Amino acid sequence: MQWDASEEVITNRAKYVRDHKRSIERLKTTISETLQSYRVVDILAASGYYVLKLEDRNQVYQTKMQQAKFLSDEKDVRSTLQNCFGDIYRGPEYELVKSFKTNVNDVSNIVHIKKDHALIYSKIDESLQQVKFENNNILVEKVNNVKIYDMALMENDSIIFSIKTNELKLYNLEGQVETFHCFSSLKTFNIYGVHVNRKNEICVGISNSNYANNCNPTAKVIVFNTEKQVIKTYENNRITKEKLFNCPIRIVTNYDDTICVIDLDSYKSNTGKVVCLEQGGTMKWKYEWSSFLDFEPFDITVTTEGMILVLDLSRNIHCINQDGNVTSYKEFYTSRPMQLPSPGSLAVDSEGLLLVSQNYSFSGSSAIQFYKLK
């Protein structure tokens, strides 16, 4: 089925090339003049696009499926190469640079603290560890037995986390757990996703989808400050007024201040989507994957270049650009891991390396791997 879809795309693209061959040939003179101009560097630099070097080839360049996306330019052709040929977005390649074995059965959450330091949480062991990556070992600096669903690091190094109740918990610097905030007026709601943005504002995803016979749950993403004052609430699309969420389990903010949310169909379901919102509450895009398989997103992070990486339950990573287009698809395992509470977790450290936790169902162990994105 995947090849049938790809064959159709290739056929349509070949027809597109044939139909536009004459018009492209007529532009040959214009392109040649641009390349021969003494200002060619200035012209290309001002365009803001990356131009692939053109080479003479005697064969067709073969790409792996799902590794690149061609975006044709529908605007009137002007005087630059990009306007003639459109743009090619290619997702990153993943180069494994180091791997560390942990002493816990699984790692369902990773939060980067600073260089070579992270927080890892094991859902099986109900153990929160502050660790340091040193040489080829993980040094455990602090351990606390606590139950966590999602967690985030605050500006003062305290850890704020949810436990799927209407209470938001705080793990302070003294190693004590306390209630940070209780949504007492929302007793039928549970807190799922937790995130702290660059302004030290706290974003939480809440939903009442856990209550029986609730076929049309109410769900929101609430943003409030450290004084617990609500700044914004996202519930309905500002323009269409349609409901945005069912069960928001993970939240991140990108460098353009958009908010990306993993939203499941319900708390019992694994299928869902990624919703991207503008600050004003307008949906910028929605990603549900185009495969014939269900999309089961579990964790999400943002790279230093603003690319959104989504880990699904089959331990595949979807790379999405800021326009909502998938640019690559990384398959870490060909079969779905069984008897595990989570497929792992994602985080990006201060050097731009991607941290991926790997949970092994039969050995009862886990590892954290570092990937360089190229």
N, C-alpha and C positions, 0 to 999 in steps of 0.2 A: 504493500500500500504506500509505503514511503517513496519507493521508486516511481510508482505511477504518478504521484503528485509531483515529484521532481522532474519526471519526463515531460509532464504537461507544462511546467514552468520553463524548461529548456526549449520546448517547441515554440511556446509563445515568444520567448526571448529571441529565438532565431528568426521568427517572422518579423518581430520588431526591428531587428538589425537589417533584414532585407528591405523592409519598407522605408527605412531611413538612410539607406546606403547612398542614394543619390544626393540627398540634402547634406550629408556629412562630407561627400566629395566636393560639393560646392563651397564648403567652408574651409577647404584645404588651404586656399590662398590666405584667408584671414588668419588661420593658425600659424602658418609659416611666417607671416609678417610679425605676429606676436613673439614668436620664438627668436626671430632675428633682431628684434628691437633691443637697443642697449638698456632699456628699462625693464627687461623681462623679469628680473629678480624682484623688482618693486611691484610689478603687476601681480605676480603669483603670490608674493608675501601679503599684499593687501587683501587678497581674496579670503584669507583665513582658513583655507583648506589644505589638506595634505595631498600632494599629487604623486601618484606612482610613476616611477621612471618607465618610459616606453622603451621596449627592447624588441629587436627582430626575433621572432619565434617561428620555428618550422613545425610546431605541434601545438595542440590545444592545451592550455594550462588546466590541470585537473585540480579541483578543490574538493575537500571532504564535505559531505552533506551537512547542512546546518551550521557551517562554519563562517559563511559570509552572506551579506545581504546587499543587493544592488538597489540603490535608490536613484531612479532616473529623474532628471531635471525637466519639469514640464514648462518652465518659463521660456520666453523668447531667447534664442541664442544670441549672445553678445560676443565679446572679444576674448573670452578666457577659455581655457581647456575644460574647466569644470562645467561651464554652461553647455559645452558640446556633449560631454560624456556622462554627466551626473557624478555621483560620489559612491565610493565603495567603503562601507563600514565593516571592519573586521574585528571580532572580539579577541581577547587576549589568549595567548598560549600559556599553559601552566607548566612551569619547570620546578620540580621538587628539589629543594635545596637542603632541607634537613627534616628529621623526624624524631619525635620523643615519645617514649612509652610511658604511660601514666601508671599509677598504682590504684586506680579506680576501675570499676566495671564498665562505665560508660562516661562520656562527656556530652551532656545535652545542652550546655551553655558555655560560651567563652566570651569574656570581656577583656579587651586589652587595657592595661593600666599605664604602662610606660615601657621603655625599651627593655626587652627580655623579661618582662613581668606580665602576668595575666591572672584573672580569676577564672577558675573552671568549676563547673557544678556537675555532680553525678546524680542523676535521677534515681538510679537503682540504689546507690549507697546513701542517698540524701545527705551528701557531703559537699560543702563549699570549701574550696582550697585556694589560697593565694600562693602562686608558684613562680619560680624563677627558672628560665631556660639557660642552663650553663653547660658549656661544652656539649656533651652528648646526653646529659641527664636533666631531669626535672627535679628541682629542689623545692620541697614543700615548706613554705614559711609560716603559714597559718592554716588551721583547720577548724571548721565549725559545722556541727550537725544541725541542719536546718532544711526545711522543705521549701522549694522554690519552683515557680513555674517560669517566670521570666525575670531578668534582672538588668540593671544599668548602673553605671558609675557616676556619682555626682561630683561636683567641682571640689568638694572638701574631702574626697576619697571615701565617703560613705557609700554603701551599696543599697540602692532602693530596689525592692523586688515585690512581685505578686505571688499569691498562693491560690489563686482562683476562688477568692471570696471577695467581699466588698471592702476589704481592708488592704491598704498598701503598707508594706513593712519596710523597716530600715535597719540595716546592719551597720552600727556605728564604729568609730575608730577604736573603741574599747572592746570590741568584739561582742557587744550586746545587741540583742534583737528587740526592737520596739515598734509600736504602731506609729507610722508616720501620718497617715490620714485614713479616715473611715468615711465612706460615702453612705452615711446613715439614712439619707433620704432615698437611696437606691438599694434597698434591702434585697430586692429580687435580682440584682445585677452582680456579676462577678467581674473582677479585673483580670485581664489576660495579658496583653502586650504592655511592656514598660520601656520607655526610652527617655534619655536626657539629651537635649540638643545643645548646640554650642553656646546658647544664651543661659544655660543651666536651668532651662524650663523643663518641666516634667510632662511627658506625654503618656497617657494611659489609654488602652483600648478596653472598653467595658461592653458587656452584652448580657441579656437575660435569656439567651438561647438555651441555657441549661435547665430551664424549668419545663416540666412535663406539659405536653399538649400545646406548646408554644411554636406554632408553625410559621409565624411571622415575627421573628424576634426584633427587639429594638436594640440597636448597638450604636455606640458613639466613640469618638476619639476626643478626649478632653485634655487640654493643655493648661497647666497652672504653674505658678511660680513657687519658690521655696517657702513663701509665706502662706501657701495653700489658697491663694486667690486665683479663681478661674480666669484665664486670659481668652481662650477660644474653645468652642465646642464644634466639632464636625459631626454632623448626623445625616444631613440631606445635601444633595448637590445644590449649590447656590443658584444655578441657572435653571435646571430641569426640576428641582425639588424632589428628585427621586432619592430613595434611601441608598446610602453609600455602603453600609456594612451589615453583616450578619454576626460575625464573631472575629473581631480584630485581634490576632494573636501575636503579631510582631510589628514593630514600628521603627523606622529610621528616617532621618532627615538628610537630604542631599545638599550639596554645596550651593545650589541655586534656591535653597530654602523650601523646595517642594518636600512633601511628606509622602513616604511610600509605606504602605500597610499591607501585610499579608492578612487577608480576610477569608476565613473558612465559611462554608455554607451553613454550618452549625457547629456547636461544640462537640457533637458526636461524629461529625464528618471529617474526613481528611482532605476532601476536594475543596478547591477554592480558587482564589485569584490574587493578583497584586494590584492595588489601587494607588494611583499617584494623584495627589491633590496639590493645587496651588494654595498659597497662604490664605487667600480669600474664601476658600471652600469649594472652588470649582474643580471638577475632576479633569485632570490633564490627560490621563490615559488609563487604560485597564489592560492588564496582561493575563491571559488565561491559557496560553500555549495553543498551538495549532495542530497538535498531534491527535490521533484517534484515541490515545490513552487519556485517562483522567489526570488533571494537573493537581498534584498534592504538595503544595509548598509548605515548608516547615521553618526555615530560617532565612534571614536576609541581612546583607551588609552592603556598604558603599565603598568603592575603591577611592584612592587619592585622586583619580581622574574623573570621579563622578559617575562611574559605571555601577549599575545595580546588579549584585550577584544574589541569586535565589537558589537555595538548596531544597530539593524536593525529597519525598520519602524514599525514593529509589536511589538516593545519593547521587543525583545528577545536579550539576550547577548550570543554571540559565544566566547568561550575561545579557543585560538589557541596557540600552543607552537611555539618555535623558528624554528622548522622544517616545519611549515605550517600545522600541523595536529590538527584538532579540538579535544579537550579533554573534553569539556562539553558544554552544551547548556541550558541556563537558560531562562525559559519562565516567564516573569513578569506579562503578561496579556494574556488571551486566545483569545481575540478579538482585532482587530485593532482599535485604537482610531480614531474617526472621527472629522472633523472640527478643526484640529490642524495643525500648520505650521511645527511642528517637534515632534518626539516621546520623546525627552528629550536629555540628554547629559551625558557624563561620564568624570570622573577625578579621579585620585588617589592622596591622600594627603601624607604628609611627614611621617605619621605613617603607611602607607600601607593600609588605609581604602579606599574603593571604594565609590565615590560619584555618585549617580544616581538621576537625576532630573525626577520627575514624573509630567506630565501635564494632567490635568483632563478636558475633553472636555465639560462636562455639568455644572460643578460647577464654571468654569472660574477661577480656582486657580491652584497652583502648589506647589510642595514640593520637598525638597532635602533630600534624604535618605542616610545614611551611612551604609555600609556593611563591615563586617569583612570577609576576604577571608580565608577559612580553608582548 
